[in-house]
Amino acid sequence: MPILFYIASLVAIVSTIMVITRYNPIHALLYLVVSFMAAALIFLSLGAPFIAALEVIVYAGAIIVLFIFVLMMLNVGSETAQQEKQWLQPKVWIGPSLLTLVLLVELGLLLLKGKAATMQVPEVLPRTVSVSLYREYIMAVELIGFLLMAGIVGAAHIGKHTKRHLHRYLQADGTSKKEVTEQTEIVVNEPTTIE
Amino acid sequence: MSLFNSQAVLLVAAVLFVLGLVGALTRKNLIFILISIEIMLNASGIAFIAAGSRWGQPDGQIMFLFILAMAASEVSVGLALVLQINHQHKTLDVEKLSALKDEIATEQDLASSDASNIPVATLYG
């Protein structure tokens, strides 16, 4: 239904504008959920119900939850929003925005130059998708399995908090050296005080 | 079965992609840059779905599946990097993260870096 598509795309564009202009990261993430829901509705109106479900589950479910977990671990507060407000001055964003707007106008003119094909939208069922996925694209499925494995291992390795072991001469001001000598002095002095 | 204008779908995808691009270019916070990259990947997925449903073939949806898996692994590695950067540098400002940049050598540095001037003891402690 085209009217469904136009409403959903309007919601998607407005919520995406809200995402890139928010100061608080949590507010931006909430608008991003709305944007992904609108994208799921676009997919549904384009005859892709399987992808619409996956968009809600994976994008709006898993990826956003991952972002929210990390934001909670980073402990962002009101001072982060203040800093964002300080960074996002008009003289910062107006140059790139105008230039990319020029590129968008060029792209739109190129798209509108071709003749408008009114397309029939037949519904592509999940059965068709999965049969094609495991027949023609089986190699690509295995490759994407490798990619996910590499992503898991990389995230687990990078996210590990290890203490940095610097050589004692590379540590700042040789503070560790002084501490060690003080400790040995205390140990030496102890028996005399007991006596 | 419904009738669509094929250009409208591609225009929506282009507008969403450009919005993500503007976000990635103008923001300085690493979290916002990752969010903008997600927006751009989603917009390219919309274009793939539009092309797939234009011809009634499942290939566009399969490409979207691959984009989905790629985005998931990318965001997990990226957020692990964000956590590590915040742990080590105590900031998410991309302009502060310039540890790879070489410092500009002054004349004094060049004079003092002459190896014959420096005793071995100062080099190795």
Chai-1 contact restraints between the chains, C-beta under 6 A:
chainA,res_idxA,chainB,res_idxB,connection_type,confidence,min_distance_angstrom,max_distance_angstrom,comment,restraint_id
A,M1,B,S2,contact,1.0,0.0,6.0,A-B,restraint_1
A,P2,B,F4,contact,1.0,0.0,6.0,A-B,restraint_2
A,S9,B,V12,contact,1.0,0.0,6.0,A-B,restraint_3
A,I13,B,V15,contact,1.0,0.0,6.0,A-B,restraint_4
A,T16,B,L16,contact,1.0,0.0,6.0,A-B,restraint_5
A,T16,B,L19,contact,1.0,0.0,6.0,A-B,restraint_6
A,T16,B,I39,contact,1.0,0.0,6.0,A-B,restraint_7
A,I20,B,G23,contact,1.0,0.0,6.0,A-B,restraint_8
A,P25,B,I31,contact,1.0,0.0,6.0,A-B,restraint_9
A,A39,B,N42,contact,1.0,0.0,6.0,A-B,restraint_10
A,F43,B,I49,contact,1.0,0.0,6.0,A-B,restraint_11
A,L46,B,I49,contact,1.0,0.0,6.0,A-B,restraint_12
A,L46,B,S53,contact,1.0,0.0,6.0,A-B,restraint_13
A,G47,B,S53,contact,1.0,0.0,6.0,A-B,restraint_14
A,A48,B,I49,contact,1.0,0.0,6.0,A-B,restraint_15
A,A48,B,Q61,contact,1.0,0.0,6.0,A-B,restraint_16
A,I51,B,Q61,contact,1.0,0.0,6.0,A-B,restraint_17
A,I51,B,F64,contact,1.0,0.0,6.0,A-B,restraint_18
A,V58,B,L68,contact,1.0,0.0,6.0,A-B,restraint_19
A,I63,B,V75,contact,1.0,0.0,6.0,A-B,restraint_20
A,V70,B,L79,contact,1.0,0.0,6.0,A-B,restraint_21
A,L74,B,N86,contact,1.0,0.0,6.0,A-B,restraint_22
A,W87,B,K28,contact,1.0,0.0,6.0,A-B,restraint_23
A,W93,B,T26,contact,1.0,0.0,6.0,A-B,restraint_24
A,P96,B,L25,contact,1.0,0.0,6.0,A-B,restraint_25
A,P96,B,T26,contact,1.0,0.0,6.0,A-B,restraint_26
A,S97,B,V22,contact,1.0,0.0,6.0,A-B,restraint_27
A,T100,B,V18,contact,1.0,0.0,6.0,A-B,restraint_28
A,T100,B,L21,contact,1.0,0.0,6.0,A-B,restraint_29
A,T100,B,V22,contact,1.0,0.0,6.0,A-B,restraint_30
A,L104,B,V18,contact,1.0,0.0,6.0,A-B,restraint_31
A,L107,B,A14,contact,1.0,0.0,6.0,A-B,restraint_32
A,G108,B,L11,contact,1.0,0.0,6.0,A-B,restraint_33
A,L111,B,Q7,contact,1.0,0.0,6.0,A-B,restraint_34
A,L111,B,L10,contact,1.0,0.0,6.0,A-B,restraint_35
A,L111,B,L11,contact,1.0,0.0,6.0,A-B,restraint_36
A,A116,B,N5,contact,1.0,0.0,6.0,A-B,restraint_37
A,A116,B,Q7,contact,1.0,0.0,6.0,A-B,restraint_38
A,A117,B,S6,contact,1.0,0.0,6.0,A-B,restraint_39
A,T118,B,L3,contact,1.0,0.0,6.0,A-B,restraint_40
A,M119,B,F4,contact,1.0,0.0,6.0,A-B,restraint_41
A,M119,B,S6,contact,1.0,0.0,6.0,A-B,restraint_42
A,M119,B,R54,contact,1.0,0.0,6.0,A-B,restraint_43
A,V121,B,S2,contact,1.0,0.0,6.0,A-B,restraint_44
A,V121,B,F4,contact,1.0,0.0,6.0,A-B,restraint_45
A,V121,B,S53,contact,1.0,0.0,6.0,A-B,restraint_46
A,P122,B,G56,contact,1.0,0.0,6.0,A-B,restraint_47
A,V124,B,P58,contact,1.0,0.0,6.0,A-B,restraint_48
A,T128,B,P58,contact,1.0,0.0,6.0,A-B,restraint_49
A,V129,B,P58,contact,1.0,0.0,6.0,A-B,restraint_50
A,V129,B,Q61,contact,1.0,0.0,6.0,A-B,restraint_51
A,S132,B,P58,contact,1.0,0.0,6.0,A-B,restraint_52
A,L133,B,I62,contact,1.0,0.0,6.0,A-B,restraint_53
A,Y137,B,I62,contact,1.0,0.0,6.0,A-B,restraint_54
A,I144,B,F66,contact,1.0,0.0,6.0,A-B,restraint_55
A,I144,B,A69,contact,1.0,0.0,6.0,A-B,restraint_56
A,L147,B,S73,contact,1.0,0.0,6.0,A-B,restraint_57
A,L148,B,A69,contact,1.0,0.0,6.0,A-B,restraint_58
A,L148,B,S73,contact,1.0,0.0,6.0,A-B,restraint_59
A,G151,B,S73,contact,1.0,0.0,6.0,A-B,restraint_60
A,G151,B,S76,contact,1.0,0.0,6.0,A-B,restraint_61
A,G151,B,V77,contact,1.0,0.0,6.0,A-B,restraint_62
A,G154,B,V77,contact,1.0,0.0,6.0,A-B,restraint_63
A,A155,B,S76,contact,1.0,0.0,6.0,A-B,restraint_64
A,A155,B,V77,contact,1.0,0.0,6.0,A-B,restraint_65
A,A155,B,A80,contact,1.0,0.0,6.0,A-B,restraint_66
A,I158,B,A80,contact,1.0,0.0,6.0,A-B,restraint_67
A,I158,B,L81,contact,1.0,0.0,6.0,A-B,restraint_68
A,I158,B,Q84,contact,1.0,0.0,6.0,A-B,restraint_69
A,G159,B,A80,contact,1.0,0.0,6.0,A-B,restraint_70
A,G159,B,L83,contact,1.0,0.0,6.0,A-B,restraint_71
A,Y169,B,G125,contact,1.0,0.0,6.0,A-B,restraint_72
